[in-house]
Amino acid sequence: MTDAELDAVYTRLCKTMTELGEASAPLFLARFALLAIEKIGDADVSLGLVDAARDGAGE
C-alpha cells in the first residue's frame, strides 16, 4: 500500500466515524477490527497488532 492509499483509507475511516457520530464510533471500530482480523487470517499477526495499538494508545 502506498502512502497515498494509506492516507485515503485513514481519511475514509475518520470521515465514516464522524458521519456515524461519537456514540456509534466504538461499535464501528469493533466491527472494523473484527473484519480486519478475519481478513488478516493470522492470529499471531492480529495479536501483535492489538499489542501495538495498545502500546501506542497512551501517546
N, C-alpha and C positions, 0 to 999 in steps of 0.2 A: 504494500500500500504506500502510495506516495504521500508526501506531506500535505499536498492539496486535497487528496482524497480523505486523509485523516481529518483535516480541518472541516471538510464538507460533512462527514459523518458526525463529528462532535457538534457542529453547528445545528444539524438536524436534531440531534439528541436534546440539546439545550432548548431549541425552539419548541419541540414537542412537549417537553416538561412545562414550559411556560404556557403553552396552549391548554394543557390539561389542568394546570393550577397546582398550587403548593400542596393541597390536601391529597391530590392523586399522584404526585411525583414519587413517593416511596413505593407504591404498588406498581407503577410503571417501571421503575428501576429494578424491582424484584423480578417482574416478568421478563424484562430485557435480559437480566442476568441469567435467568433460567434458560431462555432461548439461546443465549451465547454459550453457556456451559454445554448444552446439548449439541450445538454446532461444533464446538471445540472437540468434544468427544474423547477427552483425555482427563481423567480425574486428577492426576498429578499436576498437569499444566493448570487446570482450573483451580486447584487448591493453592498453587503458587501465586496465581493472580489474586485470589482472595486475600492472601497474606500481604501481597504487595499493595493492594488497595487499602488494607487496614493500616499498614505502616505509613502510608502517605496521607491518611485521613486527618492526622493531627497537625499538618503543616499549614 
